[in-house]
Amino acid sequence: MKVIIDHVACTGHGRCYTLVPALFDSDDEGHSVLLVEGDLAESQRQEALTAAANCPERAITVTD
């Protein structure tokens, strides 16, 4: 499972890194940065889905 952030769509609301700080952080401009490289562990699935569901721009995609 992978998480993809559309950096063009992300406007920096910060919901992902506020709700799921284990997977997301912000860059210097407040835009989302993924903290995990490569595939996520199955145990991180729900957190990734929570971040994606709460992104107002739908800039986060979770793929299997």
C-alpha distances in whole Angstrom, upper triangle without the diagonal:
4,7,10,13,16,19,22,21,21,24,24,24,22,21,17,19,21,19,16,18,16,13,16,19,22,23,27,27,25,22,18,17,14,14,11,11,9,5,5,7,8,11,9,8,11,12,10,11,14,14,13,16,19,18,22,21,18,17,13,10,7,5,4
4,7,10,13,15,18,18,17,21,21,21,20,19,15,17,20,18,15,17,15,11,13,16,19,20,24,24,22,19,15,14,10,12,9,9,7,5,6,9,10,13,10,9,12,12,9,11,14,13,12,15,17,16,20,19,15,14,10,8,6,5,6
4,7,10,12,15,15,14,17,17,18,16,15,12,13,17,15,13,14,13,9,10,13,15,17,21,20,18,15,12,11,8,10,9,9,9,8,8,11,12,14,10,10,12,11,7,9,12,10,9,13,14,13,16,15,12,10,7,6,5,6,9
4,7,9,12,12,11,15,15,17,16,16,12,14,18,17,15,16,16,12,11,14,15,16,19,19,17,14,11,10,8,12,11,11,10,11,11,15,16,17,14,13,15,14,10,12,14,11,10,13,15,12,15,13,11,8,6,5,6,8,11
4,6,9,8,8,11,12,13,13,13,11,12,16,16,14,15,15,12,10,12,12,13,16,15,14,10,8,8,8,11,12,12,13,14,14,17,19,20,16,15,16,15,11,13,14,11,9,13,13,10,13,11,9,6,5,7,9,11,15
4,5,5,6,10,11,14,14,15,13,15,18,18,17,18,19,15,13,15,14,14,17,15,14,10,9,10,11,15,16,15,16,17,17,21,22,23,20,18,19,18,14,15,16,13,11,14,14,11,12,9,8,5,6,8,11,13,17
4,5,5,8,10,12,13,15,13,14,17,18,18,18,19,16,13,13,12,11,13,12,11,8,8,9,11,14,16,16,17,19,19,23,24,25,21,21,22,19,16,18,18,15,13,16,16,12,13,10,11,7,9,11,15,17,20
4,6,8,11,13,15,16,16,17,20,21,21,21,22,19,16,16,14,14,15,13,13,10,11,12,15,18,20,20,21,22,23,26,27,28,24,24,24,22,19,20,20,17,15,18,17,13,13,10,11,8,11,13,17,19,22
4,6,9,11,13,14,14,16,18,19,19,20,22,18,16,16,15,15,17,14,13,10,10,13,15,18,20,20,21,22,22,25,26,27,23,22,22,20,17,17,18,15,13,15,14,10,10,6,8,5,9,12,15,18,21
4,6,8,9,11,10,12,14,16,16,17,19,16,13,13,11,12,14,11,9,6,7,10,12,16,18,19,20,21,21,24,25,25,21,21,21,18,16,16,16,12,12,14,12,9,9,6,8,6,8,12,15,18,22
4,6,9,11,12,13,14,16,17,17,20,18,14,14,11,12,13,9,8,6,9,12,15,18,20,22,24,25,24,27,28,28,24,23,23,20,18,19,18,14,14,16,13,10,9,8,11,9,12,15,18,21,25
4,5,8,9,10,11,13,14,14,17,15,12,11,8,9,10,8,5,4,6,10,13,16,19,20,23,24,23,25,26,26,22,22,21,18,17,18,16,13,14,15,12,10,10,10,12,10,12,16,18,22,25
4,6,8,9,9,11,13,14,17,16,12,12,10,12,13,11,8,8,9,12,15,17,20,22,24,25,23,26,26,25,22,21,20,17,16,17,15,12,13,13,10,8,8,9,11,11,12,16,19,22,25
4,5,6,6,8,10,10,13,12,9,8,7,10,12,11,7,7,7,10,12,14,17,20,22,22,21,23,24,22,19,19,18,15,14,15,13,10,12,13,10,8,10,11,12,12,12,16,17,21,24
4,6,5,6,8,10,13,12,10,10,10,14,16,14,11,10,9,12,13,15,17,20,22,22,19,21,22,20,17,17,15,12,12,12,10,7,9,10,7,6,8,11,11,11,11,14,16,20,22
4,5,5,6,7,10,8,6,8,9,13,16,15,11,10,7,9,10,12,14,16,18,18,16,18,18,17,13,14,13,9,9,10,8,5,7,9,7,7,10,11,11,10,9,12,13,17,19
4,6,5,5,8,7,5,5,7,11,13,13,10,9,7,8,9,10,13,16,18,18,16,18,19,18,14,15,14,11,11,13,11,8,11,13,11,10,13,14,14,13,12,15,15,19,21
4,6,6,10,10,8,8,10,13,15,15,11,12,10,12,13,13,16,19,22,21,19,20,21,19,16,17,15,12,12,14,11,9,12,13,10,11,13,16,16,15,14,17,18,21,24
4,6,9,9,9,10,12,16,19,18,15,14,12,13,13,14,16,19,21,20,17,18,18,16,13,14,12,8,10,11,8,7,10,11,9,10,13,16,15,15,13,16,16,19,21
4,5,6,6,9,12,15,18,18,15,14,11,12,10,10,12,15,17,17,14,15,15,13,10,11,10,6,8,10,8,7,10,12,10,12,15,17,16,15,12,14,14,17,19
4,5,5,6,10,13,16,17,14,13,11,10,10,9,11,15,17,17,14,16,17,15,12,14,13,9,11,13,12,10,13,15,14,14,17,19,18,17,14,17,16,20,21
4,6,8,12,15,18,19,16,16,12,11,9,7,9,12,15,14,12,12,14,12,9,12,12,9,10,13,12,11,14,16,16,16,20,21,19,18,15,17,16,18,19
4,7,11,13,17,18,15,14,10,8,6,5,6,10,12,12,9,11,13,12,8,10,11,8,7,11,11,9,12,14,14,14,18,18,16,15,12,13,12,15,17
4,7,10,13,14,11,10,6,6,5,5,8,11,14,14,12,15,17,15,12,13,14,10,9,12,12,9,11,14,13,12,15,16,15,13,11,13,13,16,19
4,7,10,11,9,8,6,5,6,7,10,13,16,17,16,18,20,19,15,17,17,14,13,16,15,12,14,17,15,14,17,17,17,14,13,16,17,20,22
4,7,7,5,5,5,5,8,10,13,15,18,20,19,21,23,22,19,20,20,17,16,18,17,13,15,18,16,14,16,16,16,14,14,17,18,21,24
4,5,5,5,6,6,10,11,14,16,19,21,21,24,26,25,22,23,23,20,18,21,20,17,18,21,19,16,18,17,18,15,16,19,20,23,26
4,6,8,10,10,14,15,18,19,23,25,24,27,30,29,25,27,27,23,22,24,23,20,21,24,21,19,20,19,21,18,19,22,24,27,30
4,6,9,11,14,16,20,21,24,26,25,28,30,29,26,27,27,23,22,24,23,19,20,22,20,17,17,17,19,16,17,21,23,26,29
4,7,9,13,14,18,20,22,24,23,26,27,27,23,24,23,20,19,21,19,15,17,19,16,14,15,14,16,14,15,19,21,24,27
4,7,10,13,16,17,20,21,20,24,25,25,21,21,21,18,16,18,17,14,14,17,15,12,13,12,13,11,12,15,18,21,24
4,7,10,12,14,16,18,17,20,21,21,17,18,18,15,13,15,14,11,12,14,13,10,13,12,12,9,9,13,15,18,21
4,6,9,11,13,15,15,18,20,20,16,17,18,15,13,16,16,12,13,17,15,13,16,15,15,11,11,13,14,17,20
4,6,8,10,12,11,14,16,16,13,14,15,12,10,14,14,11,12,16,15,14,17,16,15,12,10,12,12,14,17
4,7,10,11,10,13,16,15,12,14,16,13,12,15,16,13,15,18,18,17,20,20,18,16,13,15,14,16,18
4,7,8,7,10,13,13,10,12,15,12,11,15,16,14,15,19,19,18,22,21,19,17,14,14,13,14,15
4,7,8,11,14,15,13,14,17,15,13,17,18,16,17,21,21,20,23,22,20,17,15,15,14,14,15
4,7,10,13,15,13,13,17,16,13,16,19,17,17,21,22,21,24,23,21,18,15,14,12,12,12
4,7,9,11,10,10,14,14,12,14,17,16,16,19,21,20,24,23,20,18,15,13,10,10,9
4,6,8,6,7,11,10,9,12,14,14,14,17,19,19,22,22,19,18,14,13,10,10,10
4,5,5,7,10,11,10,13,15,15,16,19,20,21,25,25,22,21,17,16,12,12,11
4,5,5,8,10,10,11,14,15,16,17,20,21,24,25,22,21,17,16,12,12,10
4,6,7,8,10,11,13,14,16,17,19,20,24,25,22,22,18,17,14,15,13
4,6,5,6,9,10,11,13,14,16,17,21,22,19,18,14,14,11,13,12
4,6,5,6,9,10,11,12,14,16,19,20,17,17,13,12,8,10,10
4,5,5,6,9,10,10,12,14,18,19,16,17,13,13,10,12,13
4,5,5,6,9,10,11,13,16,18,15,15,12,12,10,13,14
4,5,5,6,9,10,11,15,15,13,12,9,9,7,10,12
4,5,5,6,9,10,13,14,11,12,9,8,7,10,12
4,5,5,6,9,12,14,12,13,10,11,10,14,15
4,6,5,6,10,11,10,10,7,9,9,13,16
4,5,5,9,9,7,7,5,6,7,11,14
4,6,8,10,7,10,8,9,10,13,16
4,6,9,8,10,9,11,13,16,19
4,5,5,6,7,10,12,16,19
4,6,8,10,12,15,18,22
4,5,8,11,14,17,21
4,6,7,11,14,17
4,7,10,13,17
4,7,10,14
4,6,10
4,7
4
